[in-house]
Amino acid sequence: MIVEKISREVRMAVMKVTKVKHVLWAADWQRCLKFYKELFGGVVSFEMEVWSEIVVAGSTIGIHGGGEGQRTWTGLSFQVDDLREGIRLLKDCGGDLTAEPTDTEEDPLHLAMCVDTEGNEFMMTMKRG
């Protein structure tokens, strides 16, 4: 009985979340939008100097202008179907690898640690097997 009452009270206190966004800081917000648009086929859904949004594979990334360009780990991970092609495109779009990925018979290529044009670090992965 007590658990039911607590559960009802908790449910009543929770607001409805309409969207979850991951936010990146950018010294050059237009360059940042271009990077994610060209690399991952992102679609810009909102654009202005202070705040822009780009949707990649159904997830919204907010781009906050005014960043300092410092290296920052974001926690973002993008799973792609061809990591070798992803690494090539990463570099073509102005990004880079933070380290050369492992690609051995025992540990085939499946993970690349990357950095975008604004210093935001992320992972690019490929499903094994």
Chimera marker file (.cmm) of the C-alpha trace (Angstrom):
<marker_set name="trace">
<marker id="1" x="0.000" y="0.000" z="0.000" r="1" g="1" b="0" radius="0.5"/>
<marker id="2" x="2.801" y="2.438" z="0.908" r="1" g="1" b="0" radius="0.5"/>
<marker id="3" x="4.729" y="1.540" z="-2.279" r="1" g="1" b="0" radius="0.5"/>
<marker id="4" x="1.655" y="2.222" z="-4.430" r="1" g="1" b="0" radius="0.5"/>
<marker id="5" x="1.170" y="5.604" z="-2.783" r="1" g="1" b="0" radius="0.5"/>
<marker id="6" x="4.823" y="6.575" z="-3.298" r="1" g="1" b="0" radius="0.5"/>
<marker id="7" x="4.738" y="5.380" z="-6.927" r="1" g="1" b="0" radius="0.5"/>
<marker id="8" x="1.619" y="7.456" z="-7.636" r="1" g="1" b="0" radius="0.5"/>
<marker id="9" x="3.188" y="10.539" z="-6.054" r="1" g="1" b="0" radius="0.5"/>
<marker id="10" x="6.409" y="10.092" z="-8.026" r="1" g="1" b="0" radius="0.5"/>
<marker id="11" x="4.522" y="9.630" z="-11.307" r="1" g="1" b="0" radius="0.5"/>
<marker id="12" x="2.564" y="12.796" z="-10.677" r="1" g="1" b="0" radius="0.5"/>
<marker id="13" x="5.736" y="14.796" z="-10.002" r="1" g="1" b="0" radius="0.5"/>
<marker id="14" x="7.542" y="13.798" z="-13.213" r="1" g="1" b="0" radius="0.5"/>
<marker id="15" x="7.257" y="16.149" z="-16.182" r="1" g="1" b="0" radius="0.5"/>
<marker id="16" x="6.961" y="14.918" z="-19.752" r="1" g="1" b="0" radius="0.5"/>
<marker id="17" x="10.286" y="14.919" z="-21.603" r="1" g="1" b="0" radius="0.5"/>
<marker id="18" x="9.733" y="15.798" z="-25.253" r="1" g="1" b="0" radius="0.5"/>
<marker id="19" x="13.290" y="15.471" z="-26.567" r="1" g="1" b="0" radius="0.5"/>
<marker id="20" x="16.809" y="14.681" z="-25.345" r="1" g="1" b="0" radius="0.5"/>
<marker id="21" x="19.638" y="16.674" z="-26.915" r="1" g="1" b="0" radius="0.5"/>
<marker id="22" x="23.383" y="16.326" z="-26.632" r="1" g="1" b="0" radius="0.5"/>
<marker id="23" x="25.134" y="19.711" z="-26.635" r="1" g="1" b="0" radius="0.5"/>
<marker id="24" x="28.484" y="20.564" z="-28.199" r="1" g="1" b="0" radius="0.5"/>
<marker id="25" x="30.330" y="23.860" z="-27.895" r="1" g="1" b="0" radius="0.5"/>
<marker id="26" x="31.769" y="25.373" z="-31.052" r="1" g="1" b="0" radius="0.5"/>
<marker id="27" x="34.141" y="28.267" z="-31.640" r="1" g="1" b="0" radius="0.5"/>
<marker id="28" x="32.795" y="28.351" z="-35.206" r="1" g="1" b="0" radius="0.5"/>
<marker id="29" x="29.201" y="27.113" z="-35.116" r="1" g="1" b="0" radius="0.5"/>
<marker id="30" x="28.769" y="27.169" z="-38.909" r="1" g="1" b="0" radius="0.5"/>
<marker id="31" x="31.889" y="25.073" z="-39.443" r="1" g="1" b="0" radius="0.5"/>
<marker id="32" x="30.652" y="22.655" z="-36.778" r="1" g="1" b="0" radius="0.5"/>
<marker id="33" x="27.228" y="22.275" z="-38.420" r="1" g="1" b="0" radius="0.5"/>
<marker id="34" x="28.906" y="21.711" z="-41.790" r="1" g="1" b="0" radius="0.5"/>
<marker id="35" x="31.152" y="19.023" z="-40.280" r="1" g="1" b="0" radius="0.5"/>
<marker id="36" x="28.274" y="16.934" z="-38.864" r="1" g="1" b="0" radius="0.5"/>
<marker id="37" x="26.145" y="17.529" z="-41.955" r="1" g="1" b="0" radius="0.5"/>
<marker id="38" x="28.861" y="16.384" z="-44.359" r="1" g="1" b="0" radius="0.5"/>
<marker id="39" x="30.302" y="13.549" z="-42.251" r="1" g="1" b="0" radius="0.5"/>
<marker id="40" x="27.116" y="11.923" z="-40.970" r="1" g="1" b="0" radius="0.5"/>
<marker id="41" x="24.437" y="13.285" z="-43.310" r="1" g="1" b="0" radius="0.5"/>
<marker id="42" x="22.939" y="15.372" z="-40.516" r="1" g="1" b="0" radius="0.5"/>
<marker id="43" x="19.915" y="17.551" z="-41.186" r="1" g="1" b="0" radius="0.5"/>
<marker id="44" x="19.969" y="21.070" z="-39.728" r="1" g="1" b="0" radius="0.5"/>
<marker id="45" x="16.649" y="21.609" z="-37.946" r="1" g="1" b="0" radius="0.5"/>
<marker id="46" x="17.373" y="25.002" z="-36.356" r="1" g="1" b="0" radius="0.5"/>
<marker id="47" x="20.143" y="27.486" z="-37.063" r="1" g="1" b="0" radius="0.5"/>
<marker id="48" x="21.350" y="30.682" z="-35.412" r="1" g="1" b="0" radius="0.5"/>
<marker id="49" x="24.636" y="31.928" z="-33.996" r="1" g="1" b="0" radius="0.5"/>
<marker id="50" x="24.007" y="31.130" z="-30.332" r="1" g="1" b="0" radius="0.5"/>
<marker id="51" x="22.138" y="27.823" z="-30.764" r="1" g="1" b="0" radius="0.5"/>
<marker id="52" x="21.705" y="25.442" z="-33.679" r="1" g="1" b="0" radius="0.5"/>
<marker id="53" x="20.463" y="21.880" z="-33.930" r="1" g="1" b="0" radius="0.5"/>
<marker id="54" x="21.346" y="19.067" z="-36.284" r="1" g="1" b="0" radius="0.5"/>
<marker id="55" x="19.662" y="15.679" z="-36.384" r="1" g="1" b="0" radius="0.5"/>
<marker id="56" x="21.850" y="12.632" z="-37.024" r="1" g="1" b="0" radius="0.5"/>
<marker id="57" x="20.211" y="9.188" z="-37.226" r="1" g="1" b="0" radius="0.5"/>
<marker id="58" x="17.194" y="10.505" z="-35.292" r="1" g="1" b="0" radius="0.5"/>
<marker id="59" x="19.237" y="12.089" z="-32.479" r="1" g="1" b="0" radius="0.5"/>
<marker id="60" x="19.471" y="15.841" z="-31.979" r="1" g="1" b="0" radius="0.5"/>
<marker id="61" x="22.839" y="17.477" z="-31.418" r="1" g="1" b="0" radius="0.5"/>
<marker id="62" x="22.718" y="21.056" z="-30.184" r="1" g="1" b="0" radius="0.5"/>
<marker id="63" x="25.569" y="23.298" z="-31.313" r="1" g="1" b="0" radius="0.5"/>
<marker id="64" x="26.228" y="26.145" z="-28.894" r="1" g="1" b="0" radius="0.5"/>
<marker id="65" x="28.262" y="28.970" z="-30.428" r="1" g="1" b="0" radius="0.5"/>
<marker id="66" x="30.899" y="30.730" z="-28.376" r="1" g="1" b="0" radius="0.5"/>
<marker id="67" x="33.070" y="27.718" z="-27.561" r="1" g="1" b="0" radius="0.5"/>
<marker id="68" x="36.807" y="28.068" z="-27.071" r="1" g="1" b="0" radius="0.5"/>
<marker id="69" x="37.932" y="25.205" z="-29.307" r="1" g="1" b="0" radius="0.5"/>
<marker id="70" x="39.421" y="23.264" z="-26.394" r="1" g="1" b="0" radius="0.5"/>
<marker id="71" x="39.636" y="19.463" z="-26.564" r="1" g="1" b="0" radius="0.5"/>
<marker id="72" x="36.561" y="18.082" z="-24.815" r="1" g="1" b="0" radius="0.5"/>
<marker id="73" x="35.374" y="14.476" z="-24.492" r="1" g="1" b="0" radius="0.5"/>
<marker id="74" x="31.681" y="14.466" z="-25.461" r="1" g="1" b="0" radius="0.5"/>
<marker id="75" x="30.548" y="10.922" z="-24.766" r="1" g="1" b="0" radius="0.5"/>
<marker id="76" x="29.097" y="10.775" z="-28.285" r="1" g="1" b="0" radius="0.5"/>
<marker id="77" x="29.440" y="7.572" z="-30.292" r="1" g="1" b="0" radius="0.5"/>
<marker id="78" x="28.378" y="7.146" z="-33.907" r="1" g="1" b="0" radius="0.5"/>
<marker id="79" x="27.983" y="3.595" z="-35.226" r="1" g="1" b="0" radius="0.5"/>
<marker id="80" x="28.631" y="3.446" z="-38.964" r="1" g="1" b="0" radius="0.5"/>
<marker id="81" x="28.448" y="0.645" z="-41.505" r="1" g="1" b="0" radius="0.5"/>
<marker id="82" x="31.990" y="1.168" z="-42.904" r="1" g="1" b="0" radius="0.5"/>
<marker id="83" x="34.566" y="2.483" z="-40.461" r="1" g="1" b="0" radius="0.5"/>
<marker id="84" x="37.384" y="2.722" z="-43.008" r="1" g="1" b="0" radius="0.5"/>
<marker id="85" x="35.201" y="4.980" z="-45.171" r="1" g="1" b="0" radius="0.5"/>
<marker id="86" x="34.133" y="6.869" z="-42.033" r="1" g="1" b="0" radius="0.5"/>
<marker id="87" x="37.767" y="7.602" z="-41.145" r="1" g="1" b="0" radius="0.5"/>
<marker id="88" x="38.460" y="8.805" z="-44.686" r="1" g="1" b="0" radius="0.5"/>
<marker id="89" x="35.402" y="11.094" z="-44.600" r="1" g="1" b="0" radius="0.5"/>
<marker id="90" x="36.312" y="12.318" z="-41.103" r="1" g="1" b="0" radius="0.5"/>
<marker id="91" x="39.620" y="13.615" z="-42.410" r="1" g="1" b="0" radius="0.5"/>
<marker id="92" x="38.064" y="15.012" z="-45.623" r="1" g="1" b="0" radius="0.5"/>
<marker id="93" x="35.579" y="16.979" z="-43.458" r="1" g="1" b="0" radius="0.5"/>
<marker id="94" x="38.350" y="18.546" z="-41.339" r="1" g="1" b="0" radius="0.5"/>
<marker id="95" x="38.254" y="16.162" z="-38.380" r="1" g="1" b="0" radius="0.5"/>
<marker id="96" x="41.037" y="13.872" z="-37.207" r="1" g="1" b="0" radius="0.5"/>
<marker id="97" x="41.815" y="10.767" z="-35.215" r="1" g="1" b="0" radius="0.5"/>
<marker id="98" x="43.093" y="11.197" z="-31.662" r="1" g="1" b="0" radius="0.5"/>
<marker id="99" x="45.040" y="7.931" z="-32.115" r="1" g="1" b="0" radius="0.5"/>
<marker id="100" x="45.438" y="5.368" z="-34.868" r="1" g="1" b="0" radius="0.5"/>
<marker id="101" x="42.829" y="2.625" z="-34.449" r="1" g="1" b="0" radius="0.5"/>
<marker id="102" x="43.747" y="-1.007" z="-33.832" r="1" g="1" b="0" radius="0.5"/>
<marker id="103" x="43.367" y="-3.256" z="-36.854" r="1" g="1" b="0" radius="0.5"/>
<marker id="104" x="44.896" y="-6.679" z="-36.308" r="1" g="1" b="0" radius="0.5"/>
<marker id="105" x="43.789" y="-10.227" z="-37.007" r="1" g="1" b="0" radius="0.5"/>
<marker id="106" x="43.092" y="-10.669" z="-33.284" r="1" g="1" b="0" radius="0.5"/>
<marker id="107" x="41.380" y="-7.283" z="-32.916" r="1" g="1" b="0" radius="0.5"/>
<marker id="108" x="39.914" y="-6.157" z="-36.274" r="1" g="1" b="0" radius="0.5"/>
<marker id="109" x="39.024" y="-2.524" z="-36.881" r="1" g="1" b="0" radius="0.5"/>
<marker id="110" x="35.840" y="-1.574" z="-34.993" r="1" g="1" b="0" radius="0.5"/>
<marker id="111" x="36.581" y="1.659" z="-33.069" r="1" g="1" b="0" radius="0.5"/>
<marker id="112" x="38.085" y="5.029" z="-33.956" r="1" g="1" b="0" radius="0.5"/>
<marker id="113" x="38.626" y="7.840" z="-31.462" r="1" g="1" b="0" radius="0.5"/>
<marker id="114" x="37.925" y="11.071" z="-33.326" r="1" g="1" b="0" radius="0.5"/>
<marker id="115" x="37.883" y="14.844" z="-32.922" r="1" g="1" b="0" radius="0.5"/>
<marker id="116" x="35.727" y="17.324" z="-34.838" r="1" g="1" b="0" radius="0.5"/>
<marker id="117" x="36.718" y="20.745" z="-36.181" r="1" g="1" b="0" radius="0.5"/>
<marker id="118" x="35.928" y="22.366" z="-32.812" r="1" g="1" b="0" radius="0.5"/>
<marker id="119" x="37.923" y="20.044" z="-30.539" r="1" g="1" b="0" radius="0.5"/>
<marker id="120" x="34.945" y="17.857" z="-29.540" r="1" g="1" b="0" radius="0.5"/>
<marker id="121" x="36.100" y="14.249" z="-29.165" r="1" g="1" b="0" radius="0.5"/>
<marker id="122" x="33.801" y="11.354" z="-30.055" r="1" g="1" b="0" radius="0.5"/>
<marker id="123" x="33.874" y="7.685" z="-31.030" r="1" g="1" b="0" radius="0.5"/>
<marker id="124" x="33.068" y="6.228" z="-34.402" r="1" g="1" b="0" radius="0.5"/>
<marker id="125" x="32.353" y="2.506" z="-34.246" r="1" g="1" b="0" radius="0.5"/>
<marker id="126" x="31.426" y="-0.382" z="-36.498" r="1" g="1" b="0" radius="0.5"/>
<marker id="127" x="29.582" y="-3.496" z="-35.409" r="1" g="1" b="0" radius="0.5"/>
<marker id="128" x="31.924" y="-6.473" z="-35.149" r="1" g="1" b="0" radius="0.5"/>
<marker id="129" x="31.347" y="-9.517" z="-37.300" r="1" g="1" b="0" radius="0.5"/>
<link id1="1" id2="2" r="1" g="1" b="0" radius="0.2"/>
<link id1="2" id2="3" r="1" g="1" b="0" radius="0.2"/>
<link id1="3" id2="4" r="1" g="1" b="0" radius="0.2"/>
<link id1="4" id2="5" r="1" g="1" b="0" radius="0.2"/>
<link id1="5" id2="6" r="1" g="1" b="0" radius="0.2"/>
<link id1="6" id2="7" r="1" g="1" b="0" radius="0.2"/>
<link id1="7" id2="8" r="1" g="1" b="0" radius="0.2"/>
<link id1="8" id2="9" r="1" g="1" b="0" radius="0.2"/>
<link id1="9" id2="10" r="1" g="1" b="0" radius="0.2"/>
<link id1="10" id2="11" r="1" g="1" b="0" radius="0.2"/>
<link id1="11" id2="12" r="1" g="1" b="0" radius="0.2"/>
<link id1="12" id2="13" r="1" g="1" b="0" radius="0.2"/>
<link id1="13" id2="14" r="1" g="1" b="0" radius="0.2"/>
<link id1="14" id2="15" r="1" g="1" b="0" radius="0.2"/>
<link id1="15" id2="16" r="1" g="1" b="0" radius="0.2"/>
<link id1="16" id2="17" r="1" g="1" b="0" radius="0.2"/>
<link id1="17" id2="18" r="1" g="1" b="0" radius="0.2"/>
<link id1="18" id2="19" r="1" g="1" b="0" radius="0.2"/>
<link id1="19" id2="20" r="1" g="1" b="0" radius="0.2"/>
<link id1="20" id2="21" r="1" g="1" b="0" radius="0.2"/>
<link id1="21" id2="22" r="1" g="1" b="0" radius="0.2"/>
<link id1="22" id2="23" r="1" g="1" b="0" radius="0.2"/>
<link id1="23" id2="24" r="1" g="1" b="0" radius="0.2"/>
<link id1="24" id2="25" r="1" g="1" b="0" radius="0.2"/>
<link id1="25" id2="26" r="1" g="1" b="0" radius="0.2"/>
<link id1="26" id2="27" r="1" g="1" b="0" radius="0.2"/>
<link id1="27" id2="28" r="1" g="1" b="0" radius="0.2"/>
<link id1="28" id2="29" r="1" g="1" b="0" radius="0.2"/>
<link id1="29" id2="30" r="1" g="1" b="0" radius="0.2"/>
<link id1="30" id2="31" r="1" g="1" b="0" radius="0.2"/>
<link id1="31" id2="32" r="1" g="1" b="0" radius="0.2"/>
<link id1="32" id2="33" r="1" g="1" b="0" radius="0.2"/>
<link id1="33" id2="34" r="1" g="1" b="0" radius="0.2"/>
<link id1="34" id2="35" r="1" g="1" b="0" radius="0.2"/>
<link id1="35" id2="36" r="1" g="1" b="0" radius="0.2"/>
<link id1="36" id2="37" r="1" g="1" b="0" radius="0.2"/>
<link id1="37" id2="38" r="1" g="1" b="0" radius="0.2"/>
<link id1="38" id2="39" r="1" g="1" b="0" radius="0.2"/>
<link id1="39" id2="40" r="1" g="1" b="0" radius="0.2"/>
<link id1="40" id2="41" r="1" g="1" b="0" radius="0.2"/>
<link id1="41" id2="42" r="1" g="1" b="0" radius="0.2"/>
<link id1="42" id2="43" r="1" g="1" b="0" radius="0.2"/>
<link id1="43" id2="44" r="1" g="1" b="0" radius="0.2"/>
<link id1="44" id2="45" r="1" g="1" b="0" radius="0.2"/>
<link id1="45" id2="46" r="1" g="1" b="0" radius="0.2"/>
<link id1="46" id2="47" r="1" g="1" b="0" radius="0.2"/>
<link id1="47" id2="48" r="1" g="1" b="0" radius="0.2"/>
<link id1="48" id2="49" r="1" g="1" b="0" radius="0.2"/>
<link id1="49" id2="50" r="1" g="1" b="0" radius="0.2"/>
<link id1="50" id2="51" r="1" g="1" b="0" radius="0.2"/>
<link id1="51" id2="52" r="1" g="1" b="0" radius="0.2"/>
<link id1="52" id2="53" r="1" g="1" b="0" radius="0.2"/>
<link id1="53" id2="54" r="1" g="1" b="0" radius="0.2"/>
<link id1="54" id2="55" r="1" g="1" b="0" radius="0.2"/>
<link id1="55" id2="56" r="1" g="1" b="0" radius="0.2"/>
<link id1="56" id2="57" r="1" g="1" b="0" radius="0.2"/>
<link id1="57" id2="58" r="1" g="1" b="0" radius="0.2"/>
<link id1="58" id2="59" r="1" g="1" b="0" radius="0.2"/>
<link id1="59" id2="60" r="1" g="1" b="0" radius="0.2"/>
<link id1="60" id2="61" r="1" g="1" b="0" radius="0.2"/>
<link id1="61" id2="62" r="1" g="1" b="0" radius="0.2"/>
<link id1="62" id2="63" r="1" g="1" b="0" radius="0.2"/>
<link id1="63" id2="64" r="1" g="1" b="0" radius="0.2"/>
<link id1="64" id2="65" r="1" g="1" b="0" radius="0.2"/>
<link id1="65" id2="66" r="1" g="1" b="0" radius="0.2"/>
<link id1="66" id2="67" r="1" g="1" b="0" radius="0.2"/>
<link id1="67" id2="68" r="1" g="1" b="0" radius="0.2"/>
<link id1="68" id2="69" r="1" g="1" b="0" radius="0.2"/>
<link id1="69" id2="70" r="1" g="1" b="0" radius="0.2"/>
<link id1="70" id2="71" r="1" g="1" b="0" radius="0.2"/>
<link id1="71" id2="72" r="1" g="1" b="0" radius="0.2"/>
<link id1="72" id2="73" r="1" g="1" b="0" radius="0.2"/>
<link id1="73" id2="74" r="1" g="1" b="0" radius="0.2"/>
<link id1="74" id2="75" r="1" g="1" b="0" radius="0.2"/>
<link id1="75" id2="76" r="1" g="1" b="0" radius="0.2"/>
<link id1="76" id2="77" r="1" g="1" b="0" radius="0.2"/>
<link id1="77" id2="78" r="1" g="1" b="0" radius="0.2"/>
<link id1="78" id2="79" r="1" g="1" b="0" radius="0.2"/>
<link id1="79" id2="80" r="1" g="1" b="0" radius="0.2"/>
<link id1="80" id2="81" r="1" g="1" b="0" radius="0.2"/>
<link id1="81" id2="82" r="1" g="1" b="0" radius="0.2"/>
<link id1="82" id2="83" r="1" g="1" b="0" radius="0.2"/>
<link id1="83" id2="84" r="1" g="1" b="0" radius="0.2"/>
<link id1="84" id2="85" r="1" g="1" b="0" radius="0.2"/>
<link id1="85" id2="86" r="1" g="1" b="0" radius="0.2"/>
<link id1="86" id2="87" r="1" g="1" b="0" radius="0.2"/>
<link id1="87" id2="88" r="1" g="1" b="0" radius="0.2"/>
<link id1="88" id2="89" r="1" g="1" b="0" radius="0.2"/>
<link id1="89" id2="90" r="1" g="1" b="0" radius="0.2"/>
<link id1="90" id2="91" r="1" g="1" b="0" radius="0.2"/>
<link id1="91" id2="92" r="1" g="1" b="0" radius="0.2"/>
<link id1="92" id2="93" r="1" g="1" b="0" radius="0.2"/>
<link id1="93" id2="94" r="1" g="1" b="0" radius="0.2"/>
<link id1="94" id2="95" r="1" g="1" b="0" radius="0.2"/>
<link id1="95" id2="96" r="1" g="1" b="0" radius="0.2"/>
<link id1="96" id2="97" r="1" g="1" b="0" radius="0.2"/>
<link id1="97" id2="98" r="1" g="1" b="0" radius="0.2"/>
<link id1="98" id2="99" r="1" g="1" b="0" radius="0.2"/>
<link id1="99" id2="100" r="1" g="1" b="0" radius="0.2"/>
<link id1="100" id2="101" r="1" g="1" b="0" radius="0.2"/>
<link id1="101" id2="102" r="1" g="1" b="0" radius="0.2"/>
<link id1="102" id2="103" r="1" g="1" b="0" radius="0.2"/>
<link id1="103" id2="104" r="1" g="1" b="0" radius="0.2"/>
<link id1="104" id2="105" r="1" g="1" b="0" radius="0.2"/>
<link id1="105" id2="106" r="1" g="1" b="0" radius="0.2"/>
<link id1="106" id2="107" r="1" g="1" b="0" radius="0.2"/>
<link id1="107" id2="108" r="1" g="1" b="0" radius="0.2"/>
<link id1="108" id2="109" r="1" g="1" b="0" radius="0.2"/>
<link id1="109" id2="110" r="1" g="1" b="0" radius="0.2"/>
<link id1="110" id2="111" r="1" g="1" b="0" radius="0.2"/>
<link id1="111" id2="112" r="1" g="1" b="0" radius="0.2"/>
<link id1="112" id2="113" r="1" g="1" b="0" radius="0.2"/>
<link id1="113" id2="114" r="1" g="1" b="0" radius="0.2"/>
<link id1="114" id2="115" r="1" g="1" b="0" radius="0.2"/>
<link id1="115" id2="116" r="1" g="1" b="0" radius="0.2"/>
<link id1="116" id2="117" r="1" g="1" b="0" radius="0.2"/>
<link id1="117" id2="118" r="1" g="1" b="0" radius="0.2"/>
<link id1="118" id2="119" r="1" g="1" b="0" radius="0.2"/>
<link id1="119" id2="120" r="1" g="1" b="0" radius="0.2"/>
<link id1="120" id2="121" r="1" g="1" b="0" radius="0.2"/>
<link id1="121" id2="122" r="1" g="1" b="0" radius="0.2"/>
<link id1="122" id2="123" r="1" g="1" b="0" radius="0.2"/>
<link id1="123" id2="124" r="1" g="1" b="0" radius="0.2"/>
<link id1="124" id2="125" r="1" g="1" b="0" radius="0.2"/>
<link id1="125" id2="126" r="1" g="1" b="0" radius="0.2"/>
<link id1="126" id2="127" r="1" g="1" b="0" radius="0.2"/>
<link id1="127" id2="128" r="1" g="1" b="0" radius="0.2"/>
<link id1="128" id2="129" r="1" g="1" b="0" radius="0.2"/>
</marker_set>
